[in-house]
Amino acid sequence: MKKVLAFVLSACLLCGATLALASCGGGQTGGDVVKVIDIPLTSEEYAFAVRKGDTELLGQINDFMAKIQANGTFDTIVNKYFGDGEPTPVESAATMKTDGSQLIVATNAAFEPFEYMVGANYYGLDLEIMSLFAQEIGKELYINNMEFDAVCLSVSAAGGTYEDENGNEVSVSGGVCDIAAAGLTVSDSRREILDFSTTYYDASQMLIVAADDTTFDNCQTAADVEAILNTLDKNTVVGVQTATTGQKYCEGDVDWDFPGFNFTTRSYQSGAVAVQNILNGNIKYVVIDEGPAKSIVTRVNAAN
């Protein structure tokens, strides 16, 4: 089933006119200011996550995902964000309740097209699924929007701490949220504190560069891109979204088997802000997940 879903998502990516971006070696249309180097640098899987040992909720989400994949609802939602469909705003309860009447979803709504905000409204593939799932199990939806570092900790039983972008230690209480829906990559380290649902999306990291940057135009493979990245020194600054796989990929991570690079990595709470800093001249490149990369580039180019 996973391979079928990956094919559907890939097809939507190729067919979606709004996401028809130039590949590595291809030209950009006039007026574009940034582009995606359309070569996957990693291979990842997204899933939803629940508190370790919460077999009831895990069974419910797995059953629900199987249901919407079988009846076509999943494909309809995918088409809203990777095709020509129209995204639907997702309503969250105004206040969080701890009496069991709500499905409390931990997310970081700065990861378009999986979860993001337009004004005061929530949108995203993950959040539309969570809205329907809450209805399925007879609960009100509450979206707990937080920094990405806190998402897994807030669902885990014990919680924990992380360091914010200013170097301050932030404490996160465990068990605050029921489920993590945040374009979450499955990893062994996260499996230590969470149980993952069946995967629903095959993801990869990609590189965003200025539209007139020809550095990677002759690249054909991830190895070609990485060979160039390996020539960069500390004077080159590459932006990432804080605590994401992109940051681990750039800085290196033993658990993920990423060797890392010698360039300087600068983290941002939002991938869109990171890309804006390419235009401002503050950083050279951005590394981020494929879906957000293409959505951000489309939006930035349209605005310029």
Phi, psi and omega in degrees: 000321182299319181295323178296315180297319179299321179295315180300314181294319179297319180296319178297320179298320182286325186273337185294112183298326182288345180247021182279090184254155181290143177271174178301123182097348180266160180272161176256150176287159182302140177096343179291144182246339177221162179212159177262133170279105194278057178231118179297129180264341180219173174230117185225168176228134175266146174206166170273158183223143178236170178302139183300128180093355179277075185292331181295307181293323179298316178297321180295315182290323178294318178296319181294317180297319177298321181295311184286337174288325181284323185267001176094353181297320180300315180298323179296317179294317178303317182296334178293330187249343180235007180223221185252014178284172181251116179303146180252129177296145182250128183265132175252147172302150184289326182230152180272135178243144181249023182266007179088000182276350183242152164265110184263114187254124175272128179211169171234100190279053177221035188224058178300136011260015183275323174201126180198175180234144169237107189065234179264003185262138175272143174221170172134150180304311181299317186286328174295321177296316180296325178297315179291324180295319178300317178297320182300321183261010173072036180234157174281143180269129170237123180264117179259097184274124186212174175295148185300325179304330187272345189302304183295320182297322183290336178271328182298162182290321188266340186073207180159196181229156172215165180259124181281180186293346177263005180084008180272140178278127182246129180265136181237126178286138179276156176074012180286325183243156183272323189211143177261125177227091190210041184052049193272120178281133177289130177214159180296321181294322178288331177295341179292333183239351184225158169250132184263147172286177169299145183287151183231356183206132174266121188242170175202159173274144176224164184255134174250133181225168173298147185300330182266008179277118183258009186306320188253014188294336180263006182287143177238335185225168175300323179298323177297314180296314183293330177298322177288316179301326181289346178273350184279145179249189185297344180284345176264128182251127180243129182271147176219165171271133187306131172070008180271174177299327178301320178293317179296321180298316183286318185274341183094139181205122183296315182299327182265357181061039175257122181287335181083176183228170183269352179289169179274129178259132177239126184262147179228150178289339181230135176295326179296321177295321178300314181296321177301328180286343168295314181294328180281351181082010182279332179223164183266314185222170172227138172246124183203166181301150186305309182302304176301321181303311184288324178294314181297315181298317178301314182292317180295317179296322179295327182281346182247000000 
